[in-house]
Amino acid sequence: MGSKINRKEFLKKGTLAGLGASMIPSNIALGKKAPAFIQGKDDRKARIAVIGVGSQGGNIVQGLTFQDDVIIPAVCDINPERVAHVQKMVVDAGGAEPTGYSNGPKDYINLLERDDIDGVAIATPWELHTEMTLAALKHGKYCAPEVRGAFSLQECWDIVRTSEETGMPVMLLENHNYYRSELAVLNMVRQGIFGELIHGQCGYQHDIRYVKFRPGAEFGEKGERAARWRTNHSLHRNGDLYPTHGLGPIATIFDINHGNRFVSLTSTATKSRGLQAYVREHGGKDHPNADIQWGLGDIVTTVLKTARGETIVINHDVNLPRPYSNMGRVQGTKGLWMEDNNSIYLDGMTPKQWHSFDPYREQYEHPLWKNFLEAGVRGGHGGADYLKTRAFAQAVKRQVPTPIDVYDSVMMLAVTPLSEQSIARGSAPVDFPDFTDGKWVNKKPSFGLDGDF
Ligand SMILES: NC(=O)c1ccc[n+]([C@@H]2O[C@H](COP(=O)([O-])OP(=O)(O)OC[C@H]3O[C@@H](n4cnc5c(N)ncnc54)[C@H](O)[C@@H]3O)[C@@H](O)[C@H]2O)c1
């Protein structure tokens, strides 16, 4: 593991270093219960626990260990081996061993009852996120659930209302918001380089058949770290099951919930062939699962309309062979950025063809990434897991709103049930709820405002 980042150094370097809490937009009432650690002390620490320390929970713990103003008092997983693994990770990084909770599926409640924890990250299977988020908020903790799609609009409303009632923030841990190119594009959009925005595209285009069928999943041998929970969704559901990786950065770029909002969507699914073909190819046509009819269409295309008159297309493409892509595209009256060929075209460029985005990314590098590159990039997902856990930890430490707030979080989660509804109704348009109750009109952007990490 690399050496810890000296935070004071970066505060000096950030363009808006020293941004006070009073300058950060206050989206929801905060901190009815002021944590003891912030009371008048400069050497305060963020005390963050992690529930679910499997594959991605391990990345979160690692991201937190890089931060010398973060303490990890406790970790929880029903699998004691995973608990032991991340306890060792913390100790190896020079921290005190977190208390482990692995006494069954409700042991996380015992963790939440501790009063030396101010924030929790959640990286369990999707169906547990809402129950755990609501419990964390009711126990007075900042809450950072990992990414997924919701199961119903009701649970989105429950999360919003509970956050509002308790005054505790929720930050969906969307690492793609912190990707380097996407942040450079955000910077360019804010400087008007693409003109007035017209259209965006994004998606989750990731061949995860190997995840769905790795040992312990629906098809294959029993293994230690099963992904059965994820595979089951492909069996019984049809919609965009994982919208947030693509949508996170694009929604920020289009000011969704911050002067703009989604008003409606339509969703269309293709037939389902990829998973059945995979089972037959790897298990043979006589395999007991060879004739399973999977519910999830191989490609799900969702079109969202915004209040400002833009369209955003989201693509969900996870069951067919293909290279990875988030399909990013941001297009305005003066030109466009495309992720797939790392390219850009701006009005007046000659020749009239794609140009490399590299020099533009350098010219418009977001201050966050300028500082990160100088410090040494570290952590999972190209450093984004560090940046997102850092952003959450800083909000916890300073007791200010999180840069991705509860409304931003449920806006991303809600695409899944809305997309399922639209598909079930023959791709009919479905209204997008306004979770902010009208606050979106005057809410100022809160994400990516500075280089402070
Ligand atoms: N941001 C990213 O890039 C990224 C990448 C992968 C996964 N994820 C997200 O992270 C979350 C977890 O996914 P994963 O791939 O790490 O899954 P995983 O199966 O590897 O880990 C889930 C862990 O939760 C534990 N668990 C299950 N029930 C529990 C309970 N009641 N209490 C405590 N622990 C419990 C399991 O034992 C397991 O270790 C999902 O929301 C997934 O979408 C995000």
The ligand as an SDF file (V2000), in Angstrom:
LIG
                    3D

 44 48  0  0  0  0  0  0  0  0999 V2000
  -18.9360    0.7940   -7.5460 N   0  0  0  0  0  0  0  0  0  0  0  0
  -18.5060   -0.2640   -8.2160 C   0  0  0  0  0  0  0  0  0  0  0  0
  -17.7420   -0.1560   -9.1460 O   0  0  0  0  0  0  0  0  0  0  0  0
  -19.0020   -1.6140   -7.7920 C   0  0  0  0  0  0  0  0  0  0  0  0
  -18.3490   -2.7840   -8.2090 C   0  0  0  0  0  0  0  0  0  0  0  0
  -18.8440   -4.0160   -7.7560 C   0  0  0  0  0  0  0  0  0  0  0  0
  -19.9540   -4.0700   -6.9490 C   0  0  0  0  0  0  0  0  0  0  0  0
  -20.5620   -2.9060   -6.5680 N   0  0  0  0  0  0  0  0  0  0  0  0
  -21.7390   -2.9100   -5.6850 C   0  0  0  0  0  0  0  0  0  0  0  0
  -21.3220   -3.2960   -4.3870 O   0  0  0  0  0  0  0  0  0  0  0  0
  -22.3710   -4.0230   -3.7440 C   0  0  0  0  0  0  0  0  0  0  0  0
  -21.8300   -5.3880   -3.3310 C   0  0  0  0  0  0  0  0  0  0  0  0
  -21.4090   -6.0730   -4.4930 O   0  0  0  0  0  0  0  0  0  0  0  0
  -20.1800   -7.1000   -4.4470 P   0  0  0  0  0  0  0  0  0  0  0  0
  -19.8000   -7.3770   -5.8560 O   0  0  0  0  0  0  0  0  0  0  0  0
  -19.1440   -6.5960   -3.4970 O   0  0  0  0  0  0  0  0  0  0  0  0
  -20.8990   -8.3810   -3.8430 O   0  0  0  0  0  0  0  0  0  0  0  0
  -20.2450   -9.5450   -2.9800 P   0  0  0  0  0  0  0  0  0  0  0  0
  -21.2100  -10.6740   -3.0590 O   0  0  0  0  0  0  0  0  0  0  0  0
  -18.8230   -9.7600   -3.3550 O   0  0  0  0  0  0  0  0  0  0  0  0
  -20.2530   -8.9180   -1.4830 O   0  0  0  0  0  0  0  0  0  0  0  0
  -21.4400   -8.7820   -0.7220 C   0  0  0  0  0  0  0  0  0  0  0  0
  -21.0730   -9.0860    0.7130 C   0  0  0  0  0  0  0  0  0  0  0  0
  -22.1910   -8.8380    1.5470 O   0  0  0  0  0  0  0  0  0  0  0  0
  -22.1730   -9.8240    2.5550 C   0  0  0  0  0  0  0  0  0  0  0  0
  -23.5000   -9.9300    3.1970 N   0  0  0  0  0  0  0  0  0  0  0  0
  -24.6070  -10.5470    2.7280 C   0  0  0  0  0  0  0  0  0  0  0  0
  -25.6270  -10.4180    3.6150 N   0  0  0  0  0  0  0  0  0  0  0  0
  -25.1410   -9.6810    4.6490 C   0  0  0  0  0  0  0  0  0  0  0  0
  -25.6990   -9.2000    5.8800 C   0  0  0  0  0  0  0  0  0  0  0  0
  -26.9790   -9.4380    6.2190 N   0  0  0  0  0  0  0  0  0  0  0  0
  -24.9170   -8.4990    6.7250 N   0  0  0  0  0  0  0  0  0  0  0  0
  -23.6180   -8.2550    6.4050 C   0  0  0  0  0  0  0  0  0  0  0  0
  -23.0300   -8.6790    5.2600 N   0  0  0  0  0  0  0  0  0  0  0  0
  -23.7860   -9.3700    4.3930 C   0  0  0  0  0  0  0  0  0  0  0  0
  -21.7570  -11.1010    1.8330 C   0  0  0  0  0  0  0  0  0  0  0  0
  -21.2870  -12.0900    2.7210 O   0  0  0  0  0  0  0  0  0  0  0  0
  -20.6750  -10.5530    0.9150 C   0  0  0  0  0  0  0  0  0  0  0  0
  -19.3830  -10.6270    1.4860 O   0  0  0  0  0  0  0  0  0  0  0  0
  -23.5210   -4.0760   -4.7580 C   0  0  0  0  0  0  0  0  0  0  0  0
  -24.3970   -3.0160   -4.5280 O   0  0  0  0  0  0  0  0  0  0  0  0
  -22.8270   -3.9050   -6.0860 C   0  0  0  0  0  0  0  0  0  0  0  0
  -23.6810   -3.4010   -7.0790 O   0  0  0  0  0  0  0  0  0  0  0  0
  -20.0920   -1.6930   -6.9620 C   0  0  0  0  0  0  0  0  0  0  0  0
  1  2  1  0
  2  3  2  0
  2  4  1  0
  4  5  1  0
  4 44  2  0
  5  6  2  0
  6  7  1  0
  7  8  2  0
  8  9  1  0
  8 44  1  0
  9 10  1  0
  9 42  1  0
 10 11  1  0
 11 12  1  0
 11 40  1  0
 12 13  1  0
 13 14  1  0
 14 15  2  0
 14 16  1  0
 14 17  1  0
 17 18  1  0
 18 19  2  0
 18 20  1  0
 18 21  1  0
 21 22  1  0
 22 23  1  0
 23 24  1  0
 23 38  1  0
 24 25  1  0
 25 26  1  0
 25 36  1  0
 26 27  1  0
 26 35  1  0
 27 28  2  0
 28 29  1  0
 29 30  1  0
 29 35  2  0
 30 31  1  0
 30 32  2  0
 32 33  1  0
 33 34  2  0
 34 35  1  0
 36 37  1  0
 36 38  1  0
 38 39  1  0
 40 41  1  0
 40 42  1  0
 42 43  1  0
M  CHG  2   8   1  16  -1
M  END
$$$$
